[in-house]
Amino acid sequence: MEVDLETGNRNPKSALVKNILIYVALAWSVFQLYVSSPLVLEITPWMNADVVKRVHVSFAGFLAFLTYPALKRSSRVVIPWTDWIMGFLIVASCLYLVYNQVWDSRAFEMRLGVPNSADLFLSVIGLLLLLEATRRSLGPPLMVVAIIALTYAFLGAGGYGGASLNKIVSHMWITTEGAFGIAVGVSASMVFLFVLFGALLERAGAGNYFIRVAYALTGHYRGGPAKAAVVSSAMTGMISGSSIANVVTTGTFTIPLMKRVGFPSEKAGAIEVASSTNGQLTPPIMGTAAFLMVEYVGVSYIEVIKHAFLPAVISYIALIYIVHLEALKSGMEGLKRTNKLNKVDRLIGISSVLIVLGTLVWVLPPFFEFIKIIAGEATTLIVALIMVFSYLGLLYSVSRMPDLPAGEISEIPEIGKTVKAGLHFLLPVILLIWLLTVERFSPETSVYWATMFMMFIVLTQKFILAIFRRQSNLAAHLVSSLTDLKLGFVNGARNMIGVGVATTAAGIIVGTVTLTGVGQLIIGWVEFIAAGNLFLILLFTAMISLILGMGLPTTANYIVVSSLMAPVIMSLGAANNVAIPLIAAHMFVFYFGILADDTPPVGLAAYAAAAISKGDPIRTGIQGFIYDMRTAVLPFIFIFNTQLLMIGIDSVISFISVVTSSVIAILLFAAATQGYWLVKNRLWETVLMLIVAFMFFRPGYFWDKVDPPYEKISGQELFKVADTMSEGEPIRFVVEGETIEGVVRSYTFLLPLADGQTGRERVNNTGLQIDDLFGDMEVAMVLPGISNSRAINKQVESIKVAGVDSGWIITSVLKERETMPKQIVYIPAIFLIGMVGWVQLRRKREIVRVQ
């Protein structure tokens, strides 16, 4: 079995041990498919979510000890008996909880918080082995952070007095507040199946297909291999969910080709790193963090994808433009195309991305909705028949052409044949979109059926192609397909070892936050350092997120930074009269946590790229971060201009305006940071470009000072304003009061209204209980969790975390008012950039004339 840095680096020489590892991984994948099936509770009614989480961690922990050696000098071919013992002990620590929960649940619940000696012993063993498994599979960073969290929980500091060992053990291991909390639950229910889905796609040949399509579409352009690296990383990012995996997969082909056409080693590696890092920010998988956001923010999976879509797309557009500018500066040319393009191929090349995206996003959902209206209860059967016949038709088309070659790309593939050679790989993605958008199934149910379809493809594509090609060795193709399915299952499980361990270990950090209230300490520290300046607060938060994210995989990264830093942004933004939507705060910390993948001195993706390019890893990381500046600026923008996250866009014209202005802004920002547009920039031109980019990104910054968007009215009008609003609409208000520390505070919050007949009911049903018996709108209680909307509950929870409590007063309500469109700022912006363009164009003509 092949092994790598992400899935363990042991390759036992014993055939028996190797088979044990293979079949344990295979059993894990089969188990996860079983517990995701609709029949699981009918066959095994005791298999609830808590049991699944603990079995999930059993598999992850056992495989972590057997596939990752303890030290660099440890044997890679022999597994010592100590690792077997630790593997079995972590399984025993998890299954002990399963036994007590399933067969002795009443007695087990009675002693929560006061564990007996067996509980205490096995829980301590479990926590210690979890920390060791984390160190082995992920390196020291997450383990160190978890140990610091446990130490703080035990000893206390900064006003917190510490907790007893019994309480910590019970909270962190026995209950579902710590290691077995939300994070590992998402890993066990959703993340595993998406990773398995990606592993099966890869095993079926989709990874090679996406890379060759990218080269076919972009290889002939100036700096073509680098542009192909960006496009292929975007495509493989949909099925990978890992920056390092993206670098290793696509970089093996793209980095040598980039060097061949003139890119230095560090820049070739940095382009691959920047494009691979962006894959974690790109829907639908987003490094599996999208599924955690569903739980932590309380919105649907489709909502998360909608919010993440535009920043990811414009960031990739900017990276392609940066590559183009680098090629222009160096005088590079594209690869020579050996085959002549016909009109159809040119059309595919020019508009393929838009056609595919447009079909997936705008054509298919209405098409399936129409089928549902016409077919009614027969919809499932009809869609299944459409999928099967489409699959057979596409495979018949594939059978008329040779298989796509694997390995190094020496010439630009032909567009038409390359694109047609793998269109059937899109069918499981189409099925996933139908289930999510039309049927409105949960992400775990949707990906379960998409994975089942993917298994069908893996099992049948070689066999059916052999029939269509009239080949005689059908049995060999069937055996090969079964092997592919087995290896896909094994690779999916091995890819999940680090994720399973990481989400469990990160749960310790989340548990520390809930046990100790350390969030308030961090809020106070950041606010003190930043002296109340919101920009500095965001800057410090970004830096802390970068530090916390170093060396962590995507999923653990998001859990850590969102648990510790998202409440900081929410609270301190509110204290600075900026009502920040919860999704914006989570996206902010997620972006900077991911950018740690290419930030020295850790920068794991940069090290992986440097190993391929033979360049310096630190210089590769620095160059990669320079390229990623166009990504780093986006969170600062969408905190203040939430339209970038598709929030508050209420018309097609508004959508077109936001997309157009954002693309122009990011391209100008890229040109400014690269110091080159039409020609090399002068300093004043770079400054003007940055100013114009800011005007396009955030026109409200200037126009809101001239024509304020909100009318400030008395807090006593809160219920009257809510009377004019409907369920789900956010109401913006200012609340003042005194914190527990005796500090008078004023916060601005944005709270979606709950259901109710009157404004009073719509406000109070959110959980923010308001009492106006004595004239003022006074907070009676803050009760997160009473609304039937998870998003509202999470927002109320953030209000409580900020310190709002009984006795605080709603001093004012900020009601939207009719204003001139803020896009009027684009007029002077266009004039300024036009002036820069005119000056540079004249200078370019002079340079050409001299040459």
C-alpha positions in Angstrom: 0.0 0.0 0.0 1.3 3.4 -0.9 1.8 5.8 2.1 2.4 9.5 2.4 2.8 12.2 4.9 -1.0 12.7 5.3 -2.1 9.1 5.7 0.8 7.7 7.7 4.4 6.8 6.7 4.5 3.1 7.8 4.7 0.3 5.3 5.0 -2.9 7.3 7.0 -5.7 5.8 4.8 -8.3 7.3 1.9 -9.2 5.0 -0.3 -10.1 7.9 0.2 -6.6 9.6 -0.2 -4.9 6.3 -3.5 -6.7 5.7 -4.7 -5.8 9.3 -4.2 -2.1 8.5 -5.9 -2.4 5.2 -8.9 -4.3 6.5 -9.3 -2.1 9.6 -9.4 0.9 7.3 -11.8 -0.9 5.0 -14.0 -1.8 8.0 -14.1 1.8 9.1 -15.4 3.0 5.7 -18.0 0.2 5.7 -19.1 1.2 9.2 -19.4 4.9 8.3 -21.5 3.9 5.3 -23.7 1.7 7.4 -24.4 4.3 10.1 -25.3 6.8 7.4 -27.8 4.5 5.8 -31.6 5.0 6.3 -31.8 1.5 7.8 -29.3 1.9 10.6 -31.8 2.7 13.4 -34.2 -0.1 12.3 -31.5 -2.7 12.4 -29.5 -1.3 15.4 -31.7 1.0 17.3 -29.0 1.6 20.0 -26.6 3.1 17.3 -27.2 6.7 18.2 -25.0 9.7 17.4 -23.0 9.4 20.6 -22.2 5.8 19.9 -21.1 6.6 16.4 -18.8 9.3 17.6 -17.0 7.0 20.0 -16.6 4.2 17.5 -15.4 6.7 15.0 -12.7 7.8 17.4 -11.8 4.2 18.2 -11.0 3.6 14.5 -9.1 6.9 14.1 -7.0 6.4 17.3 -6.2 2.7 16.6 -5.0 3.5 13.0 -3.1 6.5 14.2 -0.9 4.4 16.5 -0.4 1.7 13.9 0.3 3.9 10.8 2.3 6.8 12.4 5.6 5.9 14.1 6.4 7.6 17.5 9.6 9.2 16.4 11.5 10.1 13.2 14.0 7.4 13.9 11.3 4.7 14.6 11.0 1.8 12.2 8.7 2.3 9.2 8.4 -1.4 8.5 7.9 -2.9 12.0 5.1 -1.9 14.5 6.4 -2.2 18.0 4.3 -4.0 20.7 3.9 -0.7 22.6 2.0 0.8 19.6 -0.3 -2.2 19.5 -1.0 -1.8 23.2 -1.7 2.0 22.9 -3.9 1.3 19.9 -6.0 -1.2 21.8 -6.1 0.9 25.0 -7.6 3.9 23.1 -10.2 1.6 21.6 -11.0 0.2 25.1 -11.3 3.8 26.5 -13.9 4.7 23.8 -15.8 1.4 23.8 -16.1 1.5 27.6 -18.2 4.6 27.1 -20.2 2.8 24.5 -20.9 -0.1 26.8 -22.0 2.1 29.7 -24.1 4.3 27.5 -25.9 1.4 25.7 -26.2 -1.3 28.4 -25.9 0.7 31.7 -27.1 4.1 30.7 -29.1 5.0 33.8 -26.2 4.3 36.3 -23.8 6.0 33.9 -25.8 9.2 33.7 -26.2 9.3 37.5 -22.5 9.5 38.0 -21.7 12.2 35.4 -19.4 14.7 37.1 -18.5 12.2 39.9 -16.8 9.4 37.9 -16.0 6.2 39.7 -12.4 4.8 39.7 -12.9 2.8 36.4 -14.4 5.9 34.7 -11.5 8.0 35.9 -8.8 5.6 35.0 -10.0 4.8 31.4 -10.9 8.5 30.8 -7.4 9.7 31.8 -5.9 6.9 29.7 -8.1 8.0 26.8 -7.2 11.7 27.0 -3.4 10.9 27.3 -3.5 8.6 24.3 -5.6 11.0 22.3 -2.8 13.7 22.9 -0.2 11.2 21.8 -2.2 10.2 18.7 -2.5 13.9 17.8 1.2 14.4 18.1 1.9 11.5 15.9 -0.6 12.2 13.1 -0.5 16.0 13.1 2.7 17.0 14.8 3.1 18.9 18.1 1.1 22.2 17.5 -2.5 20.9 18.2 -1.2 18.7 21.0 0.6 21.6 22.7 -2.5 23.8 22.4 -4.7 21.0 23.9 -2.2 20.5 26.8 -2.3 24.3 27.5 -6.1 24.2 27.5 -6.2 21.3 29.9 -3.5 23.0 32.2 -5.6 26.2 32.2 -8.7 24.2 33.0 -7.0 22.5 35.9 -4.8 25.3 37.4 -6.8 28.4 36.3 -5.6 31.9 35.8 -6.9 35.5 35.2 -9.8 35.2 37.7 -10.6 31.6 36.9 -9.8 29.3 39.9 -9.4 26.0 38.1 -11.4 22.8 38.3 -11.0 19.4 39.9 -9.6 16.4 38.0 -13.0 14.6 38.3 -14.8 17.6 36.8 -12.3 18.0 33.9 -12.3 14.3 33.1 -16.0 14.1 33.1 -16.4 17.3 31.0 -13.7 16.4 28.5 -14.1 12.7 28.0 -17.3 11.3 29.4 -19.9 14.0 28.4 -20.3 15.4 24.9 -19.0 18.8 25.8 -15.3 18.1 25.2 -13.6 15.5 23.0 -16.8 13.9 21.9 -18.6 17.2 21.1 -20.0 18.8 18.0 -16.7 18.7 16.0 -16.1 15.0 16.1 -19.9 14.4 15.5 -19.6 16.4 12.2 -16.5 14.4 11.4 -18.3 11.1 11.9 -21.6 12.0 10.2 -20.6 14.3 7.3 -16.9 14.8 6.9 -16.0 11.1 6.5 -18.5 10.5 3.7 -17.4 13.6 1.8 -13.7 12.5 2.1 -14.7 8.9 1.1 -16.7 10.5 -1.9 -13.5 12.3 -2.9 -11.3 9.2 -2.5 -13.6 7.2 -4.7 -13.7 10.0 -7.3 -9.9 10.1 -7.3 -9.7 6.3 -7.6 -12.1 6.4 -10.5 -9.7 8.7 -12.3 -11.4 12.1 -11.7 -8.2 13.7 -10.3 -6.2 13.0 -13.5 -9.2 14.1 -15.6 -9.5 17.5 -13.8 -5.7 18.1 -14.2 -5.8 17.3 -17.9 -8.9 19.4 -18.5 -7.1 22.4 -16.8 -4.1 22.0 -19.1 -6.3 21.6 -22.2 -8.1 24.8 -21.3 -5.2 27.0 -20.2 -1.9 25.5 -21.2 -1.5 27.5 -24.4 -1.9 30.9 -22.7 1.0 33.0 -21.5 2.3 31.3 -18.3 -0.1 28.5 -19.2 1.2 25.8 -16.8 0.8 28.2 -13.9 -2.7 29.0 -14.9 -3.4 25.3 -15.3 -2.1 24.8 -11.8 -4.6 27.3 -10.5 -7.5 25.8 -12.4 -6.6 22.1 -11.6 -6.1 23.0 -7.9 -9.6 24.6 -7.9 -11.1 21.4 -9.4 -9.2 18.9 -7.2 -9.9 21.1 -4.2 -13.6 20.1 -4.6 -12.7 16.5 -3.9 -9.6 16.8 -1.8 -10.2 19.0 1.3 -6.5 19.4 2.0 -3.9 22.0 1.0 -1.1 19.5 1.2 -2.9 16.8 -0.7 -3.6 19.4 -3.5 0.0 20.4 -3.7 1.2 16.8 -3.9 -1.5 15.8 -6.4 -1.4 18.6 -8.9 2.1 20.0 -8.0 3.8 16.9 -9.2 2.8 17.8 -12.8 2.4 21.6 -12.6 5.6 22.7 -10.8 8.1 21.1 -13.2 6.2 22.5 -16.2 6.1 26.0 -14.6 9.9 25.8 -14.1 10.3 24.6 -17.7 8.6 27.7 -19.1 10.6 30.1 -17.0 9.2 30.4 -13.5 11.9 30.2 -10.7 11.6 27.3 -8.3 10.2 29.4 -5.4 7.6 31.2 -7.6 6.5 27.9 -9.2 6.1 26.3 -5.8 4.4 29.5 -4.4 1.8 29.5 -7.2 0.9 25.9 -6.5 0.7 26.6 -2.8 -1.5 29.7 -3.2 -3.9 27.8 -5.6 -4.0 24.7 -3.3 -4.6 26.8 -0.2 -7.5 28.5 -1.9 -9.1 25.0 -2.5 -9.9 24.9 1.2 -11.9 28.1 0.9 -13.8 27.0 -2.2 -17.3 25.3 -2.0 -18.6 22.7 -2.0 -16.2 20.9 0.4 -14.1 23.8 1.8 -11.7 21.4 3.5 -14.8 20.0 5.3 -15.1 23.1 7.4 -18.4 24.0 5.6 -20.1 21.2 7.6 -18.8 22.4 10.9 -20.1 25.9 10.0 -23.5 24.4 9.6 -23.4 23.4 13.3 -21.5 26.4 14.7 -23.4 29.1 12.9 -26.7 27.4 12.7 -27.4 27.9 9.0 -28.0 25.4 6.3 -25.3 23.8 4.1 -26.6 25.7 1.1 -26.4 29.0 3.0 -22.7 28.3 3.9 -21.9 27.6 0.2 -23.7 30.7 -0.9 -21.8 32.9 1.5 -18.4 31.3 0.6 -18.9 31.3 -3.2 -18.1 34.9 -4.3 -14.9 35.5 -2.2 -13.5 32.1 -3.4 -14.2 32.8 -7.1 -12.8 36.3 -7.1 -9.8 35.1 -5.2 -9.1 32.5 -7.9 -9.7 35.1 -10.7 -7.1 37.3 -9.0 -4.6 34.5 -8.7 -4.9 33.7 -12.5 -4.3 37.4 -13.1 -1.3 37.4 -10.9 0.1 34.5 -12.8 -0.6 36.4 -16.1 1.3 39.5 -14.7 4.2 37.4 -13.6 4.4 35.9 -17.1 4.2 39.4 -18.7 7.0 40.7 -16.5 9.2 37.7 -17.5 8.2 37.7 -21.2 7.0 34.1 -21.0 4.9 32.4 -23.7 2.4 29.6 -23.4 3.0 26.0 -24.4 2.7 25.2 -28.1 -0.6 23.6 -29.1 0.0 20.6 -31.4 -3.6 20.2 -32.4 -5.5 22.9 -34.2 -8.6 24.3 -32.4 -12.0 24.2 -34.2 -14.8 26.6 -33.4 -16.4 24.2 -30.9 -13.2 23.7 -29.0 -12.6 27.5 -28.9 -16.1 27.9 -27.5 -15.5 25.2 -24.9 -12.1 26.8 -24.0 -13.5 30.3 -23.6 -16.7 29.6 -21.7 -16.3 26.1 -20.2 -16.0 27.2 -16.6 -19.1 29.5 -16.9 -21.0 26.8 -18.8 -20.3 24.2 -16.1 -20.9 26.5 -13.2 -24.1 27.9 -14.8 -25.4 24.5 -15.5 -24.7 23.2 -12.0 -26.0 26.2 -10.2 -28.8 27.7 -12.4 -30.0 25.1 -14.9 -30.0 21.8 -13.0 -32.0 22.8 -9.8 -34.9 24.3 -11.8 -34.8 21.3 -14.2 -35.1 18.9 -11.3 -37.7 21.1 -9.7 -39.8 20.9 -12.9 -39.4 17.1 -12.9 -40.6 17.0 -9.3 -43.7 19.0 -10.1 -44.6 16.9 -13.1 -43.6 13.4 -11.7 -44.7 13.8 -8.1 -44.0 10.6 -6.1 -42.2 9.1 -9.2 -39.5 11.7 -9.1 -36.9 9.5 -7.5 -37.4 6.8 -10.0 -37.3 9.2 -13.0 -34.1 11.0 -11.7 -32.5 7.6 -11.1 -33.3 6.5 -14.7 -32.0 9.8 -16.0 -28.7 9.3 -14.1 -28.3 5.7 -15.3 -29.0 6.4 -18.9 -26.8 9.6 -18.9 -24.1 7.5 -17.4 -24.4 4.8 -20.0 -24.5 7.4 -22.8 -21.5 9.3 -21.6 -19.6 6.0 -21.1 -20.5 5.0 -24.7 -19.0 8.4 -25.8 -15.9 7.7 -23.7 -15.5 4.3 -25.3 -15.1 5.8 -28.7 -11.8 7.5 -27.7 -8.6 6.3 -26.0 -8.2 6.4 -22.2 -6.6 9.6 -20.8 -2.9 9.0 -20.1 -1.6 9.3 -16.6 1.7 10.8 -15.5 3.6 13.8 -16.8 2.0 16.1 -19.3 4.4 16.7 -22.2 2.0 18.5 -24.6 -1.3 20.3 -24.4 -4.2 17.8 -24.5 -6.9 18.3 -27.1 -9.8 20.2 -25.5 -12.8 18.4 -27.0 -11.6 14.8 -26.4 -10.2 15.6 -23.0 -13.4 17.2 -21.7 -15.6 14.5 -23.1 -13.4 11.7 -21.6 -14.7 12.2 -18.1 -18.0 14.0 -18.1 -19.5 11.0 -16.3 -17.5 12.1 -13.2 -19.8 15.1 -12.9 -22.9 12.9 -12.5 -22.4 12.2 -8.8 -21.9 15.9 -8.2 -25.1 16.6 -10.1 -26.9 14.1 -7.9 -25.5 15.7 -4.8 -26.7 19.2 -6.0 -30.2 17.8 -6.7 -30.5 16.2 -3.3 -29.2 19.4 -1.5 -31.1 22.0 -3.5 -34.3 20.4 -4.7 -35.0 17.6 -2.3 -33.5 19.7 0.6 -31.9 16.6 2.2 -29.3 17.0 4.9 -25.7 17.1 3.8 -25.0 13.7 5.3 -28.0 12.1 3.5 -27.2 13.8 0.3 -23.5 12.7 0.2 -24.5 9.2 1.3 -26.5 8.7 -1.9 -23.9 10.5 -4.0 -21.3 8.1 -2.5 -23.4 5.1 -3.3 -23.7 6.3 -6.9 -19.9 6.9 -6.9 -19.4 3.3 -5.8 -21.6 2.1 -8.7 -19.5 4.1 -11.1 -16.2 2.7 -9.7 -17.6 -0.9 -9.9 -19.0 -0.6 -13.4 -17.1 1.9 -15.5 -14.3 -0.4 -16.6 -16.6 -3.3 -17.1 -19.1 -1.3 -19.3 -16.3 0.4 -21.2 -14.9 -3.1 -22.0 -18.3 -4.2 -23.3 -18.7 -1.1 -25.5 -15.1 -1.6 -26.8 -15.9 -5.3 -27.4 -13.0 -6.5 -25.3 -12.8 -10.1 -24.1 -11.2 -9.8 -20.7 -14.4 -8.8 -18.8 -13.5 -10.8 -15.7 -10.2 -9.0 -15.4 -11.9 -5.6 -15.6 -14.5 -6.7 -12.9 -11.7 -7.8 -10.6 -9.8 -4.5 -11.2 -13.0 -2.5 -10.4 -13.4 -4.4 -7.1 -9.8 -3.6 -6.3 -10.4 0.1 -7.1 -13.5 0.1 -4.8 -11.5 -1.5 -2.0 -8.6 0.9 -2.4 -11.0 3.8 -2.5 -12.5 2.7 0.8 -9.0 2.2 2.3 -7.7 5.6 1.1 -10.8 7.4 2.3 -10.4 5.9 5.8 -6.6 6.6 5.9 -7.2 10.2 4.8 -9.6 10.5 7.7 -7.2 9.4 10.4 -5.8 12.9 11.0 -9.2 14.5 10.7 -10.8 12.1 13.2 -8.0 12.6 15.7 -7.9 16.4 15.1 -11.6 17.0 15.6 -11.5 15.0 18.8 -8.4 16.8 20.2 -9.8 20.1 19.1 -12.9 19.2 21.1 -10.7 19.5 24.2 -10.1 23.2 23.4 -13.8 23.8 22.8 -14.5 22.0 26.1 -12.1 24.3 27.9 -13.9 27.4 26.5 -17.3 26.1 27.7 -15.9 25.0 31.1 -13.8 28.0 32.0 -15.2 31.0 30.0 -11.7 31.8 28.7 -13.3 33.6 25.7 -13.9 36.7 27.9 -10.2 36.7 28.9 -9.1 36.7 25.2 -11.6 39.4 24.3 -10.3 41.6 27.1 -6.6 41.0 26.0 -7.3 41.8 22.3 -9.3 44.9 23.2 -6.5 46.1 25.5 -3.8 45.6 23.0 -5.8 47.2 20.1 -6.9 50.1 22.4 -10.5 49.8 21.0 -9.6 50.4 17.4 -11.7 47.9 15.3 -9.2 47.6 12.4 -6.4 46.8 14.9 -8.7 44.3 16.7 -9.3 42.5 13.3 -5.6 42.6 12.6 -4.6 41.1 15.9 -7.4 38.5 15.5 -6.1 37.6 12.1 -2.5 37.2 13.5 -3.8 35.0 16.3 -5.8 32.9 13.9 -2.7 32.5 11.7 -0.7 31.4 14.7 -3.4 29.0 16.0 -3.8 27.6 12.4 -0.1 26.7 11.9 0.5 23.0 11.5 -3.2 22.1 11.8 -5.3 20.3 9.2 -8.3 22.3 7.9 -11.0 20.8 10.2 -9.0 21.2 13.4 -7.9 24.6 12.3 -11.4 25.9 11.9 -12.6 24.4 15.3 -9.8 26.0 17.2 -9.9 29.5 15.6 -13.7 29.7 15.5 -14.1 28.6 19.2 -11.5 31.1 20.4 -11.6 34.0 18.0 -15.0 34.3 16.4 -16.6 35.4 19.7 -13.9 38.0 19.9 -14.8 39.5 16.6 -18.5 39.5 17.4 -18.2 41.1 20.8 -15.6 43.7 19.9 -17.3 44.6 16.6 -20.5 45.1 18.5 -18.6 47.3 21.0 -17.4 49.4 18.1 -20.9 49.9 16.7 -20.5 47.4 13.9 -23.1 44.6 13.9 -21.2 41.7 12.4 -23.2 38.7 11.1 -22.1 35.4 12.8 -21.2 33.8 9.4 -18.9 36.8 8.6 -17.0 36.3 11.9 -16.6 32.6 11.3 -15.5 33.1 7.7 -12.9 35.7 8.9 -11.1 33.5 11.3 -11.4 30.5 8.9 -9.7 32.4 6.1 -6.7 33.3 8.3 -6.5 29.9 9.9 -6.2 28.4 6.4 -3.6 30.9 5.2 -1.4 29.4 7.9 -0.8 26.6 5.4 1.6 28.8 3.5 2.8 31.1 6.2 6.4 30.6 7.5 7.9 29.3 9.6 5.4 26.3 9.6 3.7 26.5 6.2 3.3 22.8 5.6 2.0 23.3 2.1 5.0 25.4 1.3 7.3 22.6 2.5 5.5 20.1 0.3 5.8 22.4 -2.8 9.5 23.1 -2.1 10.2 19.4 -2.0 8.8 19.1 -5.5 10.3 22.4 -6.9 13.7 21.9 -5.1 13.4 25.5 -3.9 13.8 27.0 -0.5 10.7 26.3 1.6 10.9 29.6 3.6 11.2 31.7 0.5 8.5 29.6 -1.2 6.2 30.3 1.8 6.9 34.0 1.8 6.2 34.2 -1.9 3.1 32.2 -1.5 1.8 34.5 1.2 2.6 37.5 -1.1 0.4 35.9 -3.7 -2.2 35.2 -1.0 -2.5 38.8 0.0 -5.4 39.1 -2.4 -7.1 36.4 -0.3 -6.1 38.0 3.0 -7.7 41.3 2.2 -11.1 39.8 1.5 -12.1 39.0 5.2 -11.4 42.6 6.1 -13.7 43.7 3.4 -16.6 41.3 4.0 -16.7 42.1 7.7 -17.8 45.6 6.7 -19.4 44.9 3.3 -21.4 41.8 3.9 -22.7 41.9 0.3 -19.5 40.1 -0.6 -20.9 37.1 1.3 -24.2 37.5 -0.7 -25.9 39.0 2.4 -28.4 41.7 1.6 -28.5 41.2 -2.1 -32.2 41.5 -3.1 -32.2 41.8 -6.9 -30.4 40.7 -10.0 -29.0 44.2 -10.6 -27.6 44.2 -7.1 -26.0 40.8 -7.6 -24.4 41.9 -11.0 -23.2 45.1 -9.3 -21.5 43.3 -6.4 -19.9 40.7 -8.7 -18.6 43.2 -11.2 -17.3 45.6 -8.7 -15.6 42.9 -6.6 -13.9 41.4 -9.7 -12.6 44.9 -10.7 -11.4 45.6 -7.2 -9.6 42.3 -6.7 -7.8 42.6 -10.1 -6.7 46.2 -9.3 -5.5 45.0 -5.8 -3.6 42.2 -7.5 -2.0 44.6 -10.0 -1.1 47.0 -7.1 0.6 44.3 -5.0 2.5 42.9 -8.0 3.7 46.4 -8.9 2.7 45.8 -12.5 -0.4 46.6 -14.6 0.1 47.6 -18.3 3.7 48.4 -17.4 5.7 48.5 -14.2 3.9 50.7 -11.6 5.2 53.9 -10.2 4.6 54.4 -6.5 1.8 56.9 -6.9 0.1 54.6 -9.4 0.2 51.7 -6.9 -1.3 53.9 -4.2 -4.1 55.1 -6.5 -4.9 51.5 -7.5 -5.2 50.5 -3.9 -7.5 53.5 -3.2 -9.7 52.6 -6.2 -9.8 48.9 -5.3 -11.0 50.0 -1.8 -13.7 52.2 -3.4 -15.0 49.3 -5.5 -14.9 46.9 -2.6 -16.5 49.2 0.0 -18.3 52.1 -1.6 -20.3 52.5 1.6 -17.2 53.7 3.5 -17.3 57.0 1.7 -21.0 57.4 0.8 -22.4 56.5 4.2 -20.7 59.5 5.7 -22.6 61.7 3.1 -25.9 59.9 3.2 -26.2 57.6 6.4 -27.9 54.3 5.7 -29.6 54.1 9.1 -32.0 56.3 11.1 -31.4 56.3 14.8 -34.6 56.1 16.7 -35.4 55.6 20.4 -35.1 52.1 21.9 -38.6 52.4 23.2 -39.8 52.0 19.5 -38.2 48.5 19.3 -41.5 46.6 19.3 -43.1 49.0 16.8 -40.2 48.6 14.4 -40.4 44.8 14.8 -44.2 45.1 14.0 -43.2 46.3 10.5 -40.8 43.4 9.9 -41.3 39.8 9.2 -39.8 36.6 10.5 -36.1 36.2 9.6 -35.5 39.8 8.9 -32.6 41.2 11.1 -33.3 44.1 13.5 -30.3 46.3 14.4 -30.2 47.8 17.9 -27.9 49.3 20.5 -27.9 47.9 24.0 -26.1 49.4 27.0 -25.3 48.2 30.5 -22.8 47.3 33.1 -20.7 44.1 32.9 -19.9 41.8 35.8 -16.6 43.6 36.1 -18.4 46.9 36.6 -17.5 48.4 33.2 -20.3 50.3 31.3 -20.6 48.9 27.8 -22.5 49.8 24.6 -23.0 47.1 21.9 -24.6 47.2 18.5 -26.2 43.8 17.5 -28.0 42.4 14.5 -30.6 39.8 15.5 -32.9 37.9 13.1 -36.5 38.0 14.3 -38.3 34.8 15.3 -41.8 33.8 14.4 -44.7 35.6 16.1 -47.9 37.5 15.5 -46.6 40.8 16.8 -43.3 42.6 17.0 -43.1 41.9 20.8 -43.4 38.2 20.1 -40.9 38.2 17.2 -38.3 39.8 19.5 -39.0 37.8 22.7 -39.3 34.5 20.8 -35.6 34.8 19.8 -34.5 34.3 23.4 -33.7 37.9 24.0 -36.4 38.6 26.5 -37.3 42.4 26.6 -39.5 44.0 29.3 -41.0 47.5 28.9 -43.1 47.7 32.1 -41.2 50.7 33.4 -40.8 52.6 30.1 -37.3 51.6 29.0 -36.8 48.5 26.9 -35.0 46.5 29.5 -33.4 43.1 29.0 -35.1 40.7 31.3 -33.2 37.5 30.3 -30.9 36.2 27.6 -32.0 32.6 26.8 -30.2 31.0 23.9 -31.8 27.8 22.6 -35.5 28.6 22.9 -36.0 29.6 19.2 -36.8 26.9 16.6 -34.1 28.5 14.4 -30.5 27.4 15.1 -29.2 30.6 13.5 -31.2 32.8 15.9 -30.1 30.7 18.8 -26.4 31.1 17.8 -26.9 34.8 17.5 -28.5 35.1 20.9 -25.7 33.0 22.3 -23.2 35.5 21.0 -25.1 38.3 22.7 -24.9 36.4 26.0 -21.1 35.7 25.4 -20.6 39.5 25.0 -21.8 39.9 28.6 -25.3 41.3 28.0 -27.5 40.4 30.9 -30.6 41.3 32.9 -31.0 45.1 33.4 -29.3 46.2 30.2 -31.3 48.8 28.3 -32.1 49.0 24.5 -31.1 52.6 24.0 -31.8 52.9 20.2 -32.9 51.0 17.1 -31.1 51.6 13.8 -33.8 51.6 11.1 -32.8 51.5 7.4 -33.7 54.7 5.5 -34.0 55.5 1.8 -30.7 56.7 0.4 -28.9 57.4 -2.8 -27.2 54.3 -4.2 -23.7 54.0 -2.7 -22.5 52.8 -6.1 -22.3 56.5 -7.0 -18.8 56.3 -5.6 -17.8 54.2 -8.7 -17.9 57.3 -10.9 -14.8 59.0 -9.3 -13.2 55.6 -9.0 -13.5 54.9 -12.7 -12.1 58.4 -13.4 -9.1 57.8 -11.2 -8.3 54.3 -12.6 -8.8 55.6 -16.1 -6.2 58.3 -15.5 -3.7 55.7 -14.3 -4.5 53.5 -17.3 -4.0 56.4 -19.7 -0.6 57.3 -18.2 0.6 53.7 -18.3 -0.6 53.2 -21.8 1.4 56.2 -23.0 4.4 54.9 -21.2 4.0 51.5 -22.7 3.8 53.0 -26.2 7.0 54.8 -25.6 8.7 51.7 -24.4 7.6 49.8 -27.6 8.7 52.7 -29.8 12.2 52.7 -28.2 12.5 49.0 -28.6 
